[in-house]
Structures are given as C-alpha cells and as structure tokens.
C-alpha cells in the first residue's frame, strides 16, 4: 500500500476538494491525503466552521477505501480518532491527558485539541470510500473568542512544532491502523482501544439530551456508534450522534 500525499497552499475545504475531483472523474488511489496550509472554508461537525490560520495547524483529508459495510462505518470514526491521538501523543507532556470525546473529538484534559469530519459514499450496503477530514491545533496560541475550549500542542508543550513532520507521522500511523479493518479480530481490538481512550470514561458528568440536563456515566459505546449512558438512579439512555451534548464543567 502506497500512501500518496499532496500539499496545497490554500483550498476552501480539503473534503470538498476531493469530493469535487471525484465528481469530475478523477481517480484516487487509497489512501491519498490532501494537506493544506490555509483552509478558509473548512467545515467541522454539525455545520460548524473549522478555524485554521495559515501554516499553524494540521488541516488535511484522507481518501480511504475499505471493505467495510455501511453498517460498520463507525469503525472508520474510531480509526481516524485513534490515529489523530497517536499522531500527537509523543509531542505532549502528560500524554495520559489525551482522550477521545464521543464520537471523535481529540481532547487534552477538558480542552479541544482537534476535530474530525468524516463523509462516506455508500452504495447499497457497502462503503465506496470515506473522506477523513482531520484538524489538529498545533502552533496556534490565539483563538477566536467564540470557541469555548480550544488548546494547541504549542500551548501544552511550550514550543512550536514542524507541521510537515506531524503530517508524515499521521500518514504512517494511519497506514498501520488501516490493517485492523481487515479482520473481525482487528475490528474488535480497534473498538476496545477506542473505549480505553474515551473522554469521561469514568465517573458521573453533566449532559444534555432529550430536552433536559442530567448526570450520568458512560456505560458503553456500541460498534454502530450509539452511546449508552447510565444515570445516577440507574436509568439507561441511548443516544445517537447530534442527540447528546456534553456540558463542560
């Protein structure tokens, strides 16, 4: 497997760029990663904008083909979240503070270090391909005031880092993890590793879901991506993506 890497000075959105190229009949080999210095039109989850100043953060999208079924697409989310975590792990002090906020945000303590936007092309019950959009705050030290809890690798470590080196590390790590998608045992190992790195995996914390705020603990995340919470009184509640909000403490 040859991982192809292309660099651009500026694109409105790396996800959109690849999708438009595919629509024009351009063929991509898997995996192919597009990395960009500036992305004025970057998108995050739930329609949010992913803010990224020129040359300060990782902004990329990977085109990936797998043999997974459409019902197994959450394994892709787990994979890219773990790859992002492993990419930054060696550059941070107290790396045990790294975690993955369901479904796939990258956290350091209670602050957001990175975000992921995944788009799938589905035909029937199969995945044609996936676009793995990854944004990681690397050297930025001043964020827009409307962002609630951002943090960067530089703010944590105290010094700046080479973006190119981090991107190469990401590509190498992704290549290693992709092999886990090929067997049932690999998928189970991937899921268990994801669970081990979950943000708030211990204790009771505040959430908003179903129109109310409540305290609960994470009981489990199912392979299909649904999260099961147990309230202090023992009641269990299941949520899909966009149905649950984490209340920052």
N, C-alpha and C positions, 0 to 999 in steps of 0.2 A: 504494500500500500504506500503510494507516494502522496504526501500531503503538500498540495500546491498552495503557495502564499503570495498574495498580490497586495501591494501598498499603493494607496492613493493619498494625495494631499488633502482633498476635500470631496465629500459626497453628501447629498441631502440626508440619505439614510442607507446604510450598508444592506439591511434587509431588503429595502425597496429596490436597490440597485440590482441585486442578484435576481429578485423576482421578475423585474422588467427584462433583464437579459434572457432569462429562461423563456419568457413570453415571446421574445423575438427569435427564438430558436437556437440560442447559444447553448452549447453542451458543456456541462461542468463535470469534471471527474470528482469522485468522492474520496477523501474530504478535500474541499477547497476553502481557504479562508481569505476574506477580503478585510484588510485593516486600513483605517483612515485616520489622518491627523486631526481633522475637523469635521464635525457632522452637525450642521445647523438644524437638520430636520429629524434628528434621532427620536425614536419612539420607545417608551417604556411600557410596562404592563398597564392595563385598564385605560389606555389612551393618553397616558402621561408622556411628557417630553423628557428625554434623557439629555440633561445638560452636560456639555463637554467642551471646554475651552481647547483651542488648538494646541496639540502636542503635549498635553498634560496628563491625559488618561488613556486607558485602553478602550478602543472602540472598534469592534470587529463583528463580522458574521461568518459563520462556517456553514457551507453547504454539505449536508451529510445524507447518504443513502444507507438504509439498513434493511434487514429482512423482517422487521417487527410488524405486527398487525396494528391496525388503527386503535384497537382497544388496549394496546401496550405502550401507547405514546408517552405515558408519564415516565417510563424508564429513560426516555431522552432527556426529560427535565431533570431527573435525578443525576444523570450522567454529566450534563454540562454544568450543573451546580457544583458537583464534586470536583470537576476539572478546574473550575474557577477557584475553588477553595485551595486545592493542591498547588495551583499556579502561584498563589501569593503566600502560601504558608511559610516558605523558607526565608521570606523577606521581612517577617514580622517578629517582634519580641512577643513573648507570651502567646504563641500561636494557638494555645488551647482556648483562647477567647474567640476564635473563629467559629462561626456556626452558619447554618442554612435556615433562613426563615421561610417557612412553608408559603408558597410552593418552591421558590428557588432564589430568593434574595440572599446575597452574601453579607453577613454581619460580622462586626468585630465588637464584642460586648453588646451594647444596646444601640449601636450606630451602624448605618448602612454603608458598606464598603463597595458594593457592586449590585448590579441588576441584570436580569436576563429576560429576553423576549424571544419566544420560540414560535415559529409558524410552520405548519405542516401542510403538505399537499397529499390528499387522501383520495384514493380511487377504490371504491368498494370497501373491502375490509382491510386493505393494505395501505401502508405508508409509501408514497412515491419517493418523497425526500423530506428533509427537515432543514429549516434555516435557524441556526443557533446564534441569536444576537446577544453579544456579551459587552457590558460596560463595567469597567472597574476604575475606581478613583485611585490614581497613582501619585501624581505630584501636585495636585491641586491643593491650595491652602485657603482659598476664599470661595465660599459657595453662596448662591442666591439665598436670600432670607426666607423664601417660601419653601425651601427644602427643610423638612422637620429634623432630620438626624444624620446628615452625611458626615463621612470621615474618609480620609485618604491614607494610603500607605505611608506617604511622607509625613503626615501629621502624627502617625503612630510611631514610626521608626526614627524620625528626626532628621532624615536626609532624603535627597531625591534619588530616583531610580531610572535606569535606562529602559524606555518603553519597548524597544526592539528586543532586548533580552527577555523581558517578560512575555512578549508575544510568542517568541520562539519556545519558551518554556510551556506556554499554553498549548501550542501545537503538538509538542512532544508528549505532553500529558494526555491530551485528547486521544492521540493515536494508541496509547496504552489502554485507556479505558474503553475504547470502542470494541475491543476484543471481548469484553464482558457481555456485550449484547448478543453474542453468537450462540450461547448455550443457556439452558434453564438454570444451571448452577451459577453461571456468571450473572444472570439477571437477579437471582436471589441474593448473591453477595453484594451486588450494586445497591439493592434496596436496603439491605441491612446496614451497609456503610452510610447510606443517606440518613437512616434513622438515628445512627450514632452521632451524627453531626447536627441534629435538629436544634434550632433555637428554641428555648423554653422547653426542652425535653424533660425537665424536672420541675416539680412544684406547680402551684396554682397561680394563674395570672389573669388579668382582665382582658376580655374580648367583647366585641360587639357582633351579634349575629341574630337574625330573625327579629330585628327591631328592638332588641334590648341588650343591655350590658350585663355581663355575668363573669364570675371567676370559675376557671376550670383548668384542668391539666390535660396535656396531650396524651391520649391513651395509645393511639397508633395512627399511622398513615397507611392507607390501603394501596396496593400496587396500581390501582386505577387513579390514584391521586386524591381521593377523598380523605379528609382528616376527621378523626373521631376524637371528640373532647369529652371528658368526664367532669361534671360539675361537682362542687363540694358536697352536695347532697346525694351524689351517686348517679344522677341522671346523665345518660349519654346522648350526645348530639353529634350528628354528622353534617359536614359542610363540604360543598364543592368550591372551587376557586371563584372568587368575587363574592361569595356569600358570607365571608368571615373577615373581620377587621381586628388586627392586633392593636390593643390600646397601649401606647408607650407609657412606661412607668417612670 
